[in-house]
Amino acid sequence: MKDDEKMDQKKKGYEEEETEEEEKEEEEEEEEEEEEEEEEEEEEEEEEEEEEKEEEEEEEEEERVGVEEKEEEEVIYPTPQ
């Protein structure tokens, strides 16, 4: 009987160790997934900011071109005063 009890205790001990290791692995995997999600979110935010900046630059360029064209028209065709 004592041998059986010792075997059972050893078996339980191994099972507990395996469970703890599995839990640690799961926690590490979850942390890695969270980090990856955060990195993806940051990248998306950076891309959005870059797109907004490009749009603003395009709008500014269009305004500048529009003003330059208007100035050229005034030089060619002065508005009556």
C-alpha positions in Angstrom: 0.0 0.0 0.0 2.8 2.4 0.9 4.3 2.0 -2.5 1.0 2.6 -4.2 0.5 5.8 -2.2 4.1 7.0 -3.0 3.4 6.3 -6.7 0.2 8.2 -6.6 1.9 11.2 -4.9 4.7 11.2 -7.4 2.1 11.0 -10.2 0.2 13.9 -8.7 3.4 15.9 -8.3 4.2 15.4 -12.0 0.7 16.3 -13.0 0.9 19.5 -11.0 4.2 20.5 -12.5 2.8 19.9 -16.0 -0.2 22.0 -15.2 1.9 24.8 -13.9 4.1 24.7 -17.0 1.1 24.7 -19.2 -0.3 27.7 -17.4 3.0 29.5 -17.7 3.1 28.7 -21.4 -0.5 29.9 -21.9 0.3 33.2 -20.0 3.4 33.8 -22.1 1.4 33.1 -25.3 -1.3 35.5 -24.2 1.3 38.2 -23.4 2.9 37.7 -26.8 -0.5 38.0 -28.5 -1.3 41.2 -26.6 2.1 42.7 -27.5 1.5 41.8 -31.2 -1.9 43.4 -31.1 -0.5 46.6 -29.5 2.2 46.7 -32.2 -0.3 46.3 -34.9 -2.5 49.1 -33.4 0.5 51.4 -33.2 1.4 50.6 -36.8 -2.1 51.3 -37.9 -2.1 54.6 -36.0 1.2 55.6 -37.6 -0.2 54.8 -41.1 -3.3 56.8 -40.5 -1.2 59.8 -39.3 1.0 59.5 -42.3 -2.0 59.4 -44.6 -3.5 62.4 -43.0 -0.2 64.3 -43.3 0.0 63.4 -47.0 -3.6 64.6 -47.6 -2.9 67.9 -45.8 0.2 68.3 -48.0 -1.7 67.6 -51.1 -4.4 70.1 -50.1 -1.8 72.8 -49.4 -0.2 72.1 -52.8 -3.5 72.4 -54.5 -4.2 75.7 -52.8 -0.7 77.0 -53.8 -1.2 75.9 -57.4 -4.6 77.5 -57.4 -3.2 80.8 -56.1 -0.4 80.7 -58.6 -2.8 80.1 -61.5 -4.9 83.0 -60.4 -1.9 85.3 -60.1 -0.9 84.2 -63.7 -4.4 85.0 -65.0 -4.3 88.4 -63.4 -0.9 89.1 -65.0 -2.2 88.0 -68.4 -5.7 89.4 -68.0 -5.7 92.2 -65.4 -9.0 92.6 -63.8 -10.6 96.0 -64.5 -10.5 98.4 -61.7 
